[in-house]
Amino acid sequence: MKNEKPITLDTRAALLARQNDPIHEPPIAQPLRAEVTLLLRGNVEQPEVVVSDQKHSFAWRIMMTPADEPQIWTATLRMPSVPTVITYHFEFADGTTFYALRQVESLIPESPNPTFGYWTRRPFQIAVYDASRMPAEWTHGQVIYQIFPDRFAKSESVKPRKLRAKHVNGRARLNLKWDQLPENPPKGRDFYGGNLRGITEKLGYLRDLGVDCIYLTPIFESPSNHRYDAMDYFSIDPLLGSEEDLQELVDATHEHGMKIILDAVFNHCSNDSKYFNQAGWYGENEGAYRSKHSPYYRMFSFIHYPHEYKGWVNVRSMPEFVECPEHEEYFLGKDGVIDYWFRTGIDGWRTDVTPWMSDEFWRRVRRAVLAFNSNAMLIAEEWNDASHYLVGDSYDATMNYRFTWALRGFFALDVLTVEEFDDRLEGLRRDTPPPALLAQVNLVSSHDTARLLTVCSGDTRKVWQMMAFLLAYPGSPMLYYGEEMSLEGAFAEDGRRPFPWDGNGDTSMQDFFRRALVFRRDSTALRLGEYARVFLDEASRSYAFMRRAGEELVYAVFNAGDTPAELAIPVFESTVAHWCDALALNPDAALKDGLLRVTLGARSGAWYVPA
């Protein structure tokens, strides 16, 4: 029983005009059994709080009591004893209600397309988390580097292995030279020959760049270049190398002081996989498509056997698994997929299309992962609100696309005001359990989006600004391979271009990345420090926040406007007079009378530290 008001879309001004809002500041995420005091100001009528538990489908009411001052009402709300998300709104005796005013971040649930400029009334929410089951310390504040294996690096020392796949969804394989552009329109059949040993040979580069953790998109045997349609989960794709090559990569990654995370696609597979076997590559009577007696038959949903079946988002080349006990045992059981690959020493998994599978399945994945490796990291792919995944019973982190859209909307596209940008960030922080905040995988681009430079219309100032924000903000920033070399791409597949190892990339961008990442690596404040937003100004489109760890201070200041800005940033933690920009992009600043007076160029950002 969700008890939620239907969503209506409108501008913020129009919604405010239709309702004279009381004042209510919702709490941040809370630990199990905590008590919070809800405070409502500015309403004559005595309110009731209507509360709903979103995971366990029940609701209850709390009558608010008057405070000492007029038109102020309070109520004590106890959090549940198990992880969940609770929502609430206020009801009054005259029949009126009061809901939160929030931005609409996506018009379609589970959609990868952001929305800007629309607001809605919806219940307030509080994530209720288990403090004893929060992310491992090593996940806090790390820099993650995402690699699309076919396009990152190619080692010539890899011995060719025989391919089982004879085509890519009926199309011939296309082998491209390293300097060619990907096929357009994309068909998943163009290959460049990147491999696991190529990644191993570039680990020194990654460590020198400032990377702490590598995340690989799928590496298991598949007909396509993206490999999100596995043929065999227990086999490394022959084009990428062998199981020995993976073991070498894992061991070398750890020797360089880094971690490694693999991509888990447990929702669907290839229609030509050993499990489905539509093309017959695994024999005439093997696989669910060819025999109802196959042990895999029960793992798929057939509408009219064998030709009509359920595919992920109706894609016929990716039949969707059924969450039956056999499916669970295959992936989560002893000697199952997770167990098998953990034996190589990997440090965690990122799960694909997470919302397309049940929350209960992911809770079971969590238990299985921790049984095999109690220190592992589990990351969800969730393009919208991931609060329910982060409460301690399923995931450590999410690929934080809500953060992506906030930065793109404000810095790159100029479609968010400063107030709207701040509202998105503060809402995101409020929705995330504080002990999980530093593990969240913040990103500005990925293999599923357009490249950052293209989104910024080629303006490198915007790219530097967004990267400076990403690397200074609380969380674990994820860098998509090649962003440091100014790779471009107007859509996901177009952005999966080979890394320009020949030196034809943008070295000034690479220098900026190295400078920023090396400083961040040495800065406890930027990696692990406390956070406070300290300044925003609509007229100049400026924004600033502070990170602090002990005596170390960093003030991250940004001007998203088209003209230089002279700003006065309040500083209460220091009396040092002279400050400099650790990014070396802007002039030094002076602190006088508690104000840091800075001059930022148009579309610029700075990390000010005491000189």
KEDREN-895509 format. One record per residue (C-alpha): residue in one letter; x, y, z. Coordinates in steps of 0.1 Angstrom, whole numbers, padded with zeros to 4 digits, always signed. Layout:
// residues N
AXYZ/...
***
This chain:
// residues 611
M+0000+0000+0000/K+0021+0029-0013/N-0005+0056-0005/E+0012+0080-0029/K-0005+0110-0045/P-0006+0107-0083/I+0023+0126-0100/T+0014+0158-0118/L+0040+0177-0138/D+0043+0215-0139/T+0067+0243-0134/R+0078+0250-0098/A+0061+0285-0099/A+0028+0270-0110/L+0028+0243-0083/L+0036+0269-0056/A+0009+0292-0068/R-0017+0265-0063/Q-0007+0258-0027/N+0003+0280+0002/D+0030+0257+0016/P+0038+0253+0052/I+0075+0249+0060/H+0090+0214+0066/E+0126+0202+0064/P+0126+0164+0060/P+0153+0144+0078/I+0182+0128+0062/A+0184+0090+0059/Q+0182+0073+0094/P+0195+0041+0110/L+0172+0014+0121/R+0149+0022+0151/A+0161+0058+0153/E+0136+0085+0164/V+0132+0118+0145/T+0111+0148+0153/L+0091+0161+0124/L+0084+0198+0126/L+0058+0217+0105/R+0055+0255+0106/G+0029+0279+0092/N-0004+0260+0094/V-0034+0268+0116/E-0051+0234+0112/Q-0037+0205+0134/P-0020+0181+0110/E-0018+0143+0109/V+0012+0125+0095/V+0004+0097+0071/V+0033+0073+0070/S+0039+0043+0046/D+0065+0016+0046/Q+0074+0011+0009/K+0091-0023+0012/H+0066-0039+0036/S+0033-0025+0024/F+0017-0010+0055/A+0008+0025+0067/W+0000+0043+0099/R-0010+0077+0112/I+0005+0101+0138/M-0014+0131+0152/M+0009+0161+0155/T+0009+0181+0187/P+0012+0219+0191/A+0046+0234+0201/D+0051+0264+0224/E+0049+0288+0195/P+0017+0293+0173/Q+0014+0274+0140/I+0042+0250+0149/W+0034+0213+0151/T+0056+0184+0161/A+0055+0146+0160/T+0080+0119+0169/L+0085+0093+0142/R+0103+0060+0150/M+0121+0042+0122/P+0113+0005+0114/S+0136-0023+0127/V+0145-0036+0092/P+0159-0017+0062/T+0133+0000+0041/V+0122+0034+0027/I+0093+0052+0044/T+0073+0079+0029/Y+0049+0104+0045/H+0027+0134+0039/F+0006+0157+0060/E-0033+0158+0061/F-0055+0184+0077/A-0090+0184+0091/D-0103+0205+0063/G-0093+0178+0038/T-0062+0195+0024/T-0028+0178+0022/F+0008+0188+0021/Y+0034+0169+0000/A+0070+0175-0009/L+0078+0196-0039/R+0104+0177-0059/Q+0120+0180-0094/V+0110+0153-0119/E+0143+0137-0129/S+0128+0112-0155/L+0094+0111-0171/I+0095+0073-0176/P+0104+0049-0148/E+0138+0032-0154/S+0144+0055-0184/P+0180+0067-0191/N+0167+0100-0204/P+0168+0129-0180/T+0140+0155-0176/F+0146+0192-0167/G+0122+0220-0157/Y+0093+0199-0143/W+0083+0196-0107/T+0058+0174-0089/R+0041+0169-0055/R+0051+0136-0040/P+0055+0122-0004/F+0085+0131+0017/Q+0108+0101+0021/I+0134+0087+0045/A+0157+0058+0038/V+0161+0036+0068/Y+0194+0018+0068/D+0212-0009+0087/A+0244+0008+0100/S+0261-0025+0106/R+0259-0034+0069/M+0273-0003+0052/P+0300-0003+0025/A+0336-0015+0033/E+0361+0012+0040/W+0381+0006+0009/T+0351+0017-0012/H+0351+0052+0003/G+0363+0080-0020/Q+0381+0058-0045/V+0386+0068-0082/I+0370+0041-0105/Y+0380+0038-0141/Q+0355+0022-0164/I+0369+0001-0193/F+0351-0012-0224/P+0375-0040-0230/D+0373-0042-0268/R+0383-0005-0271/F+0409+0002-0244/A+0442-0015-0253/K+0454-0044-0275/S+0483-0067-0267/E+0498-0084-0296/S+0511-0112-0274/V+0476-0129-0270/K+0473-0162-0288/P+0441-0164-0310/R+0414-0187-0297/K+0387-0204-0317/L+0354-0185-0317/R+0321-0204-0312/A+0300-0175-0324/K+0297-0177-0362/H+0279-0143-0365/V+0265-0114-0345/N+0227-0117-0346/G+0228-0129-0381/R+0253-0104-0393/A+0290-0110-0403/R+0316-0098-0379/L+0333-0065-0388/N+0370-0061-0378/L+0380-0024-0377/K+0414-0007-0375/W+0422+0011-0342/D+0419+0045-0358/Q+0385+0039-0374/L+0352+0052-0360/P+0326+0027-0347/E+0299+0014-0372/N+0269+0038-0375/P+0242+0028-0371/P+0255+0004-0345/K+0249-0033-0349/G+0272-0047-0321/R+0293-0065-0347/D+0324-0041-0351/F+0355-0052-0332/Y+0388-0036-0326/G+0407-0064-0308/G+0412-0049-0274/N+0419-0076-0248/L+0426-0084-0212/R+0464-0085-0216/G+0463-0051-0232/I+0447-0038-0200/T+0473-0055-0179/E+0501-0038-0199/K+0485-0004-0192/L+0481-0008-0154/G+0511+0015-0148/Y+0495+0042-0168/L+0462+0039-0148/R+0480+0039-0115/D+0501+0070-0124/L+0469+0087-0136/G+0454+0083-0101/V+0431+0053-0105/D+0422+0032-0075/C+0397+0007-0090/I+0390-0007-0125/Y+0355-0016-0136/L+0352-0038-0167/T+0321-0041-0188/P+0313-0078-0195/I+0341-0101-0204/F+0323-0135-0208/E+0319-0153-0241/S+0294-0135-0263/P+0287-0129-0300/S+0286-0091-0297/N+0312-0064-0290/H+0294-0052-0259/R+0290-0087-0244/Y+0258-0079-0225/D+0244-0110-0242/A+0265-0138-0227/M+0268-0172-0244/D+0286-0189-0215/Y+0291-0173-0180/F+0319-0197-0172/S+0340-0188-0202/I+0361-0157-0210/D+0354-0144-0245/P+0381-0158-0268/L+0387-0124-0284/L+0396-0110-0249/G+0419-0138-0239/S+0417-0167-0215/E+0409-0174-0179/E+0447-0173-0173/D+0448-0138-0188/L+0420-0127-0164/Q+0439-0141-0135/E+0471-0123-0146/L+0451-0091-0148/V+0435-0095-0114/D+0469-0103-0097/A+0487-0074-0115/T+0459-0050-0106/H+0463-0059-0069/E+0501-0056-0072/H+0496-0020-0084/G+0475-0013-0053/M+0442-0012-0072/K+0409-0031-0071/I+0389-0047-0099/I+0352-0051-0104/L+0334-0072-0131/D+0300-0067-0148/A+0272-0091-0138/V+0244-0096-0164/F+0220-0120-0146/N+0188-0108-0162/H+0192-0120-0198/C+0216-0138-0221/S+0222-0143-0259/N+0196-0162-0279/D+0226-0181-0292/S+0239-0190-0258/K+0243-0225-0244/Y+0212-0218-0223/F+0189-0209-0252/N+0208-0221-0283/Q+0186-0208-0311/A+0214-0210-0337/G+0222-0246-0327/W+0259-0238-0320/Y+0258-0261-0289/G+0241-0291-0306/E+0207-0299-0321/N+0190-0310-0288/E+0207-0286-0264/G+0192-0254-0249/A+0157-0242-0240/Y+0149-0232-0276/R+0156-0267-0289/S+0142-0289-0262/K+0117-0286-0234/H+0138-0313-0216/S+0168-0290-0214/P+0178-0281-0178/Y+0176-0245-0189/Y+0140-0246-0203/R+0125-0235-0170/M+0148-0205-0169/F+0130-0188-0197/S+0094-0176-0204/F+0079-0188-0236/I+0047-0173-0249/H+0043-0197-0279/Y+0071-0223-0279/P+0097-0220-0293/H+0095-0189-0314/E+0078-0164-0292/Y+0094-0157-0259/K+0101-0129-0234/G+0132-0108-0242/W+0147-0080-0222/V+0127-0048-0232/N+0114-0070-0261/V+0148-0075-0277/R+0147-0110-0293/S+0184-0115-0292/M+0184-0112-0254/P+0159-0137-0239/E+0152-0128-0203/F+0157-0153-0175/V+0130-0164-0151/E+0138-0160-0114/C+0133-0197-0106/P+0154-0217-0081/E+0175-0232-0109/H+0184-0197-0121/E+0193-0187-0085/E+0215-0218-0080/Y+0233-0213-0113/F+0244-0178-0104/L+0244-0177-0066/G+0250-0213-0055/K+0281-0230-0044/D+0303-0233-0076/G+0279-0209-0093/V+0289-0180-0114/I+0296-0155-0085/D+0315-0181-0065/Y+0336-0193-0095/W+0348-0158-0105/F+0354-0147-0069/R+0381-0174-0068/T+0402-0153-0092/G+0404-0126-0065/I+0381-0100-0080/D+0368-0073-0056/G+0332-0070-0065/W+0304-0068-0091/R+0284-0042-0109/T+0249-0056-0118/D+0233-0048-0151/V+0197-0036-0156/T+0191-0039-0118/P+0155-0027-0118/W+0144-0054-0142/M+0149-0080-0115/S+0132-0083-0081/D+0145-0067-0050/E+0144-0100-0033/F+0167-0115-0059/W+0193-0088-0052/R+0190-0093-0015/R+0199-0130-0021/V+0228-0118-0044/R+0240-0097-0015/R+0240-0126+0009/A+0258-0148-0017/V+0284-0122-0024/L+0292-0116+0012/A+0295-0154+0018/F+0321-0156-0008/N+0339-0123+0000/S+0328-0104+0031/N+0348-0073+0019/A+0334-0072-0017/M+0316-0042-0033/L+0283-0045-0050/I+0271-0017-0074/A+0237-0013-0089/E+0228+0001-0123/E+0199+0024-0114/W+0192+0055-0135/N+0167+0070-0110/D+0162+0070-0073/A+0183+0041-0058/S+0175+0048-0022/H+0159+0014-0016/Y+0190-0004-0028/L+0214+0015-0004/V+0198+0006+0030/G+0222-0023+0038/D+0203-0054+0025/S+0214-0054-0012/Y+0239-0029-0025/D+0269-0007-0014/A+0265+0018-0042/T+0247+0028-0073/M+0259+0042-0106/N+0248+0077-0097/Y+0230+0089-0128/R+0210+0114-0108/F+0243+0131-0101/T+0252+0129-0138/W+0220+0147-0149/A+0224+0174-0122/L+0259+0182-0135/R+0250+0180-0171/G+0219+0201-0166/F+0237+0229-0148/F+0272+0230-0163/A+0268+0215-0198/L+0233+0223-0210/D+0224+0255-0189/V+0189+0242-0183/L+0191+0242-0145/T+0192+0273-0123/V+0216+0274-0094/E+0186+0268-0070/E+0174+0237-0090/F+0210+0223-0092/D+0214+0227-0054/D+0180+0212-0048/R+0189+0181-0069/L+0222+0176-0050/E+0207+0182-0016/G+0178+0158-0023/L+0203+0132-0035/R+0223+0136-0003/R+0192+0134+0019/D+0181+0102+0002/T+0215+0084+0007/P+0225+0069+0041/P+0255+0090+0054/P+0277+0059+0059/A+0271+0050+0022/L+0277+0084+0007/L+0314+0081+0001/A+0310+0048-0018/Q+0285+0061-0043/V+0297+0058-0079/N+0294+0094-0091/L+0299+0098-0129/V+0294+0123-0157/S+0296+0098-0186/S+0296+0061-0192/H+0294+0034-0219/D+0256+0040-0220/T+0257+0078-0226/A+0271+0103-0250/R+0307+0114-0243/L+0312+0144-0220/L+0330+0166-0245/T+0303+0161-0270/V+0276+0169-0245/C+0296+0201-0237/S+0296+0210-0275/G+0334+0208-0276/D+0339+0234-0248/T+0368+0220-0228/R+0362+0246-0201/K+0329+0229-0193/V+0346+0195-0192/W+0373+0207-0168/Q+0346+0224-0147/M+0325+0192-0144/M+0354+0170-0138/A+0366+0193-0110/F+0332+0192-0094/L+0330+0154-0098/L+0364+0149-0082/A+0358+0172-0053/Y+0323+0161-0044/P+0317+0133-0018/G+0317+0099-0033/S+0337+0076-0055/P+0341+0093-0089/M+0340+0071-0119/L+0360+0081-0151/Y+0350+0066-0184/Y+0381+0055-0203/G+0394+0080-0227/E+0377+0111-0212/E+0412+0122-0202/M+0421+0122-0239/S+0390+0141-0251/L+0373+0112-0268/E+0340+0122-0284/G+0307+0104-0292/A+0271+0117-0298/F+0255+0085-0284/A+0265+0054-0264/E+0280+0033-0292/D+0296+0063-0309/G+0314+0071-0277/R+0329+0036-0275/R+0359+0046-0296/P+0394+0031-0292/F+0417+0048-0267/P+0442+0070-0287/W+0475+0055-0275/D+0492+0069-0306/G+0493+0104-0289/N+0467+0120-0311/G+0445+0127-0281/D+0442+0160-0262/T+0473+0161-0240/S+0462+0193-0223/M+0431+0175-0211/Q+0453+0146-0199/D+0475+0170-0180/F+0445+0185-0163/F+0433+0150-0153/R+0467+0140-0139/R+0470+0172-0119/A+0435+0169-0104/L+0438+0132-0097/V+0472+0134-0081/F+0461+0162-0058/R+0430+0143-0049/R+0449+0112-0041/D+0470+0131-0016/S+0440+0150-0002/T+0422+0133+0027/A+0396+0162+0026/L+0386+0155-0010/R+0385+0117-0006/L+0370+0113+0028/G+0363+0147+0043/E+0331+0162+0056/Y+0310+0183+0032/A+0291+0216+0034/R+0276+0238+0007/V+0288+0273+0015/F+0277+0296-0014/L+0254+0299-0043/D+0245+0329-0064/E+0219+0329-0092/A+0231+0361-0109/S+0266+0348-0116/R+0256+0311-0117/S+0282+0304-0091/Y+0283+0276-0065/A+0308+0266-0038/F+0312+0239-0012/M+0338+0230+0014/R+0355+0197+0022/R+0374+0193+0055/A+0394+0166+0072/G+0410+0177+0104/E+0430+0208+0097/E+0429+0203+0059/L+0405+0225+0040/V+0395+0227+0003/Y+0370+0252-0010/A+0356+0240-0044/V+0343+0271-0062/F+0325+0272-0096/N+0314+0298-0121/A+0290+0283-0146/G+0283+0317-0162/D+0297+0332-0195/T+0314+0361-0178/P+0341+0363-0151/A+0328+0364-0116/E+0341+0381-0084/L+0329+0362-0054/A+0331+0365-0017/I+0329+0330-0001/P+0324+0328+0037/V+0352+0309+0055/F+0348+0301+0092/E+0375+0274+0096/S+0407+0294+0088/T+0424+0327+0092/V+0451+0321+0066/A+0453+0351+0044/H+0467+0337+0011/W+0449+0309-0008/C+0458+0293-0042/D+0440+0272-0068/A+0453+0236-0066/L+0441+0231-0102/A+0461+0261-0114/L+0432+0274-0134/N+0425+0307-0116/P+0444+0334-0097/D+0452+0333-0060/A+0426+0345-0036/A+0428+0365-0003/L+0409+0359+0029/K+0398+0391+0047/D+0371+0396+0074/G+0360+0359+0070/L+0355+0362+0033/L+0375+0345+0006/R+0376+0369-0023/V+0381+0351-0056/T+0380+0359-0092/L+0369+0331-0115/G+0370+0331-0152/A+0339+0323-0173/R+0330+0285-0172/S+0357+0279-0146/G+0363+0260-0113/A+0389+0261-0086/W+0400+0241-0056/Y+0412+0268-0032/V+0436+0257-0004/P+0456+0277+0021/A+0489+0286+0003/
***
